[in-house]
Amino acid sequence: MHVKLLILFLFLIMVGISGCTIDPIANSTFGEKPPLAINNLEITNSSGAPYQYNGTNYYGIAGIVKNNGEEDTRYVKMEAIGYDKENKTIATNDTVELDPKIIQGKGKSNFYFDLYDPNKKIVRFEIKVIDVK
């Protein structure tokens, strides 16, 4: 009888310590940070220009992405879209080069895109932040 009570007592202690009894809506997991918001990131000072590399035409875009939030961003997914004079999409690229790759809270990072532009038709571009973690 005493062994059964001891096992029951140990089981209840383990459940209490494990966090299984904590309401996940009222309490977040220990060390969990609030989700990052895309609207905390702001594109500033972006510029673009055509260039040629090994006989291939590209349109390079550089700028700064600023983190207006408090939390660091470890993953930022961005997209660049190049348009011609008739607003037709000529090229897209979602592979961004970030320096630094982790944007600290209230910090900033330089970004760079290359758009393939074989006929030199890109006259304007758009940068979008697609996802952040």
MARMI-818551 format. One record per residue: residue in one letter; x, y, z of N, C-alpha, C, O in turn. Coordinates in steps of 0.02 Angstrom, whole numbers. Layout:
('A', (X, Y, Z), (X, Y, Z), (X, Y, Z), (X, Y, Z))
...
***
This chain:
('M', (41, -60, 0), (0, 0, 0), (43, 62, 0), (29, 110, -37))
('H', (96, 63, 42), (140, 121, 45), (177, 132, -20), (192, 189, -39))
('V', (193, 78, -54), (229, 82, -118), (185, 115, -171), (209, 156, -210))
('K', (121, 98, -172), (75, 127, -220), (66, 202, -207), (64, 241, -254))
('L', (62, 222, -144), (56, 293, -127), (120, 331, -146), (116, 387, -170))
('L', (176, 300, -134), (240, 331, -152), (246, 340, -227), (268, 393, -250))
('I', (226, 290, -266), (227, 295, -339), (179, 349, -363), (196, 389, -407))
('L', (119, 351, -335), (70, 403, -352), (97, 472, -335), (90, 519, -375))
('F', (127, 480, -278), (156, 544, -257), (212, 566, -304), (214, 624, -324))
('L', (256, 520, -323), (310, 536, -369), (283, 554, -438), (309, 600, -471))
('F', (232, 519, -460), (201, 534, -524), (172, 605, -525), (181, 642, -573))
('L', (136, 623, -472), (107, 690, -467), (161, 744, -466), (152, 797, -495))
('I', (216, 732, -433), (272, 780, -432), (301, 788, -502), (315, 844, -524))
('M', (310, 732, -537), (338, 735, -604), (293, 774, -651), (317, 814, -691))
('V', (228, 763, -648), (181, 799, -690), (182, 874, -674), (180, 916, -718))
('G', (185, 890, -610), (188, 960, -590), (250, 995, -614), (248, 1053, -635))
('I', (306, 961, -611), (370, 990, -632), (375, 996, -708), (406, 1043, -734))
('S', (344, 949, -744), (352, 946, -817), (319, 1004, -853), (335, 1018, -911))
('G', (274, 1040, -821), (240, 1095, -854), (175, 1074, -887), (141, 1116, -917))
('C', (156, 1012, -881), (94, 987, -912), (32, 1020, -882), (-21, 1021, -913))
('T', (38, 1046, -822), (-19, 1076, -789), (-24, 1151, -801), (-70, 1184, -775))
('I', (23, 1179, -838), (23, 1251, -851), (-22, 1267, -910), (-21, 1232, -960))
('D', (-63, 1318, -903), (-108, 1339, -956), (-66, 1374, -1011), (-39, 1427, -998))
('P', (-61, 1345, -1072), (-19, 1374, -1123), (-44, 1442, -1149), (-4, 1480, -1176))
('I', (-107, 1457, -1140), (-133, 1521, -1163), (-111, 1576, -1114), (-94, 1632, -1136))
('A', (-112, 1562, -1051), (-94, 1612, -1001), (-19, 1619, -993), (5, 1673, -977))
('N', (18, 1565, -1003), (91, 1566, -992), (126, 1540, -1054), (107, 1488, -1082))
('S', (179, 1576, -1076), (217, 1551, -1133), (271, 1503, -1108), (287, 1502, -1049))
('T', (298, 1465, -1154), (351, 1418, -1136), (411, 1457, -1111), (425, 1512, -1135))
('F', (447, 1429, -1063), (505, 1462, -1035), (554, 1480, -1090), (574, 1436, -1129))
('G', (574, 1542, -1095), (622, 1565, -1144), (593, 1581, -1212), (629, 1604, -1256))
('E', (529, 1569, -1222), (498, 1582, -1287), (490, 1657, -1297), (467, 1693, -1252))
('K', (509, 1680, -1356), (503, 1752, -1372), (440, 1763, -1412), (416, 1718, -1446))
('P', (412, 1823, -1408), (352, 1837, -1447), (367, 1834, -1522), (424, 1846, -1542))
('P', (317, 1817, -1563), (329, 1812, -1635), (349, 1880, -1664), (326, 1932, -1641))
('L', (392, 1877, -1715), (414, 1938, -1748), (362, 1958, -1800), (328, 1916, -1828))
('A', (356, 2023, -1812), (308, 2048, -1860), (344, 2076, -1921), (394, 2111, -1915))
('I', (317, 2059, -1980), (346, 2084, -2042), (346, 2160, -2043), (392, 2191, -2068))
('N', (293, 2190, -2015), (289, 2263, -2018), (341, 2298, -1973), (344, 2359, -1974))
('N', (381, 2260, -1936), (437, 2289, -1898), (497, 2302, -1943), (543, 2339, -1924))
('L', (497, 2273, -2003), (553, 2282, -2049), (535, 2336, -2101), (480, 2337, -2128))
('E', (583, 2380, -2113), (573, 2436, -2158), (631, 2439, -2208), (689, 2436, -2189))
('I', (614, 2444, -2272), (664, 2450, -2325), (681, 2524, -2332), (637, 2566, -2342))
('T', (746, 2540, -2328), (767, 2610, -2336), (826, 2614, -2384), (863, 2565, -2392))
('N', (835, 2670, -2415), (894, 2686, -2456), (909, 2633, -2509), (967, 2615, -2518))
('S', (858, 2608, -2544), (872, 2559, -2596), (884, 2593, -2662), (853, 2644, -2678))
('S', (931, 2565, -2700), (946, 2592, -2766), (966, 2534, -2812), (987, 2481, -2788))
('G', (959, 2544, -2877), (975, 2492, -2924), (1007, 2520, -2987), (998, 2578, -3004))
('A', (1045, 2477, -3021), (1078, 2497, -3083), (1095, 2435, -3123), (1110, 2382, -3095))
('P', (1094, 2442, -3190), (1113, 2385, -3233), (1189, 2376, -3232), (1227, 2424, -3224))
('Y', (1211, 2314, -3240), (1283, 2300, -3247), (1292, 2236, -3286), (1245, 2198, -3296))
('Q', (1353, 2225, -3309), (1368, 2166, -3348), (1423, 2126, -3314), (1472, 2155, -3289))
('Y', (1416, 2060, -3312), (1466, 2016, -3282), (1476, 1957, -3328), (1429, 1920, -3342))
('N', (1537, 1948, -3351), (1554, 1893, -3397), (1507, 1890, -3458), (1487, 1836, -3479))
('G', (1491, 1948, -3485), (1449, 1951, -3544), (1375, 1943, -3532), (1336, 1941, -3580))
('T', (1354, 1939, -3470), (1283, 1932, -3453), (1258, 1995, -3419), (1293, 2023, -3376))
('N', (1199, 2017, -3438), (1170, 2079, -3411), (1128, 2064, -3348), (1087, 2018, -3347))
('Y', (1140, 2105, -3298), (1103, 2100, -3235), (1081, 2170, -3213), (1105, 2221, -3239))
('Y', (1035, 2171, -3167), (1015, 2232, -3133), (1028, 2221, -3059), (996, 2178, -3028))
('G', (1073, 2259, -3030), (1090, 2251, -2960), (1052, 2299, -2917), (1043, 2358, -2934))
('I', (1029, 2275, -2860), (990, 2316, -2813), (1023, 2310, -2745), (1037, 2255, -2721))
('A', (1035, 2367, -2714), (1064, 2368, -2647), (1023, 2416, -2603), (992, 2462, -2628))
('G', (1024, 2403, -2538), (989, 2447, -2492), (998, 2425, -2421), (1042, 2385, -2405))
('I', (957, 2453, -2378), (961, 2439, -2306), (892, 2417, -2283), (841, 2449, -2300))
('V', (890, 2364, -2243), (828, 2343, -2210), (838, 2357, -2136), (887, 2335, -2106))
('K', (790, 2392, -2107), (794, 2415, -2038), (744, 2377, -1996), (686, 2369, -2015))
('N', (766, 2353, -1938), (723, 2317, -1890), (699, 2367, -1838), (738, 2387, -1795))
('N', (636, 2387, -1841), (608, 2434, -1793), (583, 2400, -1729), (561, 2433, -1683))
('G', (586, 2333, -1728), (563, 2295, -1670), (618, 2288, -1618), (675, 2309, -1628))
('E', (600, 2257, -1562), (647, 2245, -1507), (685, 2179, -1514), (740, 2173, -1488))
('E', (655, 2131, -1548), (684, 2064, -1554), (730, 2058, -1614), (719, 2091, -1665))
('D', (781, 2016, -1609), (826, 2003, -1665), (789, 1961, -1717), (746, 1920, -1700))
('T', (806, 1971, -1781), (779, 1929, -1834), (835, 1883, -1859), (888, 1907, -1877))
('R', (823, 1819, -1858), (873, 1770, -1880), (859, 1746, -1950), (902, 1714, -1981))
('Y', (801, 1759, -1976), (783, 1736, -2042), (738, 1790, -2074), (683, 1803, -2050))
('V', (762, 1820, -2127), (723, 1869, -2163), (719, 1846, -2236), (770, 1837, -2269))
('K', (659, 1837, -2260), (648, 1818, -2330), (622, 1879, -2367), (571, 1908, -2348))
('M', (658, 1898, -2420), (640, 1957, -2459), (635, 1938, -2532), (659, 1885, -2553))
('E', (603, 1981, -2571), (596, 1969, -2643), (607, 2035, -2680), (583, 2087, -2659))
('A', (643, 2031, -2736), (652, 2088, -2781), (616, 2073, -2847), (620, 2017, -2872))
('I', (582, 2123, -2873), (546, 2116, -2936), (567, 2173, -2981), (564, 2231, -2962))
('G', (589, 2157, -3042), (608, 2208, -3091), (555, 2215, -3144), (529, 2166, -3170))
('Y', (539, 2278, -3161), (486, 2293, -3210), (515, 2332, -3269), (565, 2368, -3262))
('D', (483, 2324, -3327), (502, 2364, -3385), (461, 2429, -3386), (423, 2442, -3340))
('K', (468, 2469, -3440), (433, 2533, -3443), (358, 2526, -3449), (321, 2574, -3438))
('E', (333, 2465, -3467), (261, 2452, -3472), (235, 2417, -3410), (179, 2390, -3411))
('N', (274, 2417, -3356), (257, 2384, -3292), (248, 2309, -3297), (212, 2280, -3257))
('K', (280, 2278, -3346), (280, 2205, -3351), (339, 2178, -3310), (393, 2207, -3310))
('T', (327, 2123, -3276), (380, 2092, -3236), (432, 2061, -3283), (416, 2020, -3326))
('I', (495, 2082, -3274), (550, 2056, -3314), (587, 2002, -3276), (607, 1951, -3305))
('A', (598, 2012, -3211), (636, 1964, -3171), (615, 1968, -3098), (594, 2020, -3074))
('T', (620, 1911, -3063), (610, 1909, -2991), (667, 1869, -2960), (697, 1826, -2991))
('N', (680, 1885, -2897), (732, 1848, -2860), (713, 1850, -2786), (702, 1904, -2758))
('D', (711, 1792, -2754), (697, 1790, -2682), (758, 1765, -2643), (751, 1743, -2585))
('T', (816, 1768, -2674), (879, 1749, -2640), (916, 1813, -2624), (949, 1842, -2667))
('V', (910, 1836, -2563), (939, 1899, -2542), (1006, 1887, -2507), (1014, 1838, -2471))
('E', (1052, 1932, -2518), (1115, 1932, -2480), (1107, 1985, -2425), (1096, 2043, -2439))
('L', (1112, 1963, -2362), (1107, 2009, -2305), (1173, 2013, -2269), (1207, 1962, -2260))
('D', (1192, 2072, -2247), (1254, 2082, -2208), (1241, 2134, -2155), (1238, 2193, -2171))
('P', (1233, 2116, -2092), (1237, 2048, -2063), (1172, 2010, -2075), (1120, 2040, -2087))
('K', (1176, 1944, -2071), (1118, 1900, -2082), (1068, 1905, -2025), (1008, 1899, -2036))
('I', (1092, 1915, -1964), (1048, 1924, -1906), (1042, 1999, -1895), (1091, 2034, -1884))
('I', (980, 2024, -1897), (968, 2095, -1886), (946, 2105, -1814), (893, 2081, -1794))
('Q', (987, 2138, -1776), (972, 2149, -1705), (911, 2195, -1698), (896, 2234, -1743))
('G', (878, 2190, -1640), (823, 2235, -1625), (848, 2307, -1630), (900, 2324, -1602))
('K', (810, 2349, -1664), (827, 2419, -1676), (890, 2426, -1719), (921, 2479, -1720))
('G', (909, 2373, -1753), (969, 2374, -1795), (952, 2376, -1869), (894, 2384, -1888))
('K', (1003, 2368, -1910), (993, 2369, -1983), (1042, 2322, -2016), (1092, 2302, -1987))
('S', (1028, 2306, -2078), (1070, 2262, -2118), (1069, 2285, -2190), (1019, 2310, -2215))
('N', (1125, 2278, -2223), (1130, 2292, -2294), (1104, 2232, -2333), (1115, 2175, -2313))
('F', (1068, 2245, -2388), (1046, 2190, -2430), (1066, 2202, -2502), (1080, 2259, -2523))
('Y', (1069, 2147, -2540), (1088, 2151, -2610), (1053, 2096, -2649), (1049, 2039, -2627))
('F', (1027, 2115, -2708), (995, 2068, -2754), (1026, 2076, -2823), (1050, 2130, -2841))
('D', (1026, 2022, -2861), (1042, 2024, -2933), (980, 2000, -2970), (951, 1949, -2953))
('L', (961, 2038, -3021), (906, 2018, -3065), (935, 2006, -3135), (970, 2048, -3161))
('Y', (919, 1949, -3163), (942, 1932, -3231), (903, 1975, -3280), (841, 1973, -3282))
('D', (938, 2015, -3320), (908, 2063, -3366), (943, 2060, -3433), (980, 2106, -3451))
('P', (933, 2006, -3472), (972, 1996, -3533), (963, 2051, -3586), (1009, 2065, -3624))
('N', (904, 2081, -3589), (890, 2132, -3640), (891, 2203, -3613), (870, 2250, -3647))
('K', (916, 2212, -3552), (920, 2278, -3520), (854, 2316, -3522), (851, 2374, -3542))
('K', (801, 2282, -3500), (734, 2313, -3501), (712, 2339, -3433), (663, 2377, -3430))
('I', (745, 2320, -3379), (722, 2341, -3313), (733, 2416, -3303), (788, 2441, -3312))
('V', (679, 2451, -3286), (682, 2523, -3274), (663, 2541, -3202), (679, 2596, -3179))
('R', (629, 2495, -3168), (612, 2507, -3098), (608, 2440, -3062), (603, 2388, -3094))
('F', (609, 2443, -2996), (607, 2381, -2957), (565, 2391, -2894), (549, 2447, -2874))
('E', (547, 2335, -2864), (509, 2335, -2801), (541, 2283, -2755), (559, 2228, -2777))
('I', (548, 2300, -2691), (575, 2255, -2641), (519, 2240, -2591), (485, 2286, -2568))
('K', (510, 2176, -2575), (459, 2155, -2526), (491, 2112, -2473), (535, 2071, -2488))
('V', (469, 2120, -2411), (486, 2074, -2357), (429, 2022, -2355), (371, 2040, -2345))
('I', (447, 1959, -2366), (397, 1906, -2371), (385, 1871, -2304), (329, 1855, -2286))
('D', (440, 1859, -2267), (434, 1821, -2205), (491, 1841, -2158), (544, 1864, -2180))
('V', (479, 1832, -2093), (530, 1848, -2043), (521, 1800, -1984), (465, 1785, -1964))
('K', (578, 1778, -1956), (576, 1734, -1897), (631, 1754, -1850), (638, 1724, -1797))
***
